Amino acid sequence: MEIEGNEGTMQLNIKSIKREGHVEFDHKEPLPRIAAEVIDIKEIDPIRVTGTATWADPILLVEGKIETTVHYICSRCLTVFERPLSTRLSRAYSVDAGQVEEDIPLVSGESLDLTPDIEEAVFLSLDERPLCQDDCKGLCPECGRNRNEEACSCDTRPIDPRLAALKDLLSDGDSE
């Protein structure tokens, strides 16, 4: 079974799932909202969702795998790098208002939009502070050079705030 989709949505046909009892799906769709809302992401490749939807009256069980490649912006050096992302999608939905529980949402109509649950799974799997490499040296706070690519001669040692005023007395300019 193919997921029905408009641009940016992934929907399962509930009637088909009820009729078949168990259907498989494989769909690829861009979800640009993820990159638009996360500052550390430059872009995200189209998301591929594969899995199964099983009818267990009155519950619809959706199990699947979400895969994509995320183009992160390193939180230390601002370099763009990519990393694969793979996560699981596991959710139950009820089509009977009498069977709704806190963790089992009610679905009405002929289709089920998986987009919010897919976005949630991806958001929860993203790197919180993405680094291009574990030992990323970041940018020099003085000259702005990427210290992973080239060294600089800037003095970046912290100055004790109590002695900061003395630094101005030891300026490199002409003195009397």
Beta strands, then each sheet from edge to edge (+ up, - down):
strand 1: 11-13
strand 2: 22-29
strand 3: 41-44
strand 4: 47-56
strand 5: 59-73
strand 6: 80-94
strand 7: 111-113
sheet 1: 1+ 7-
sheet 2: 2+ 4- 5+ 3-
sheet 3: 2+ 4- 5+ 6-
end
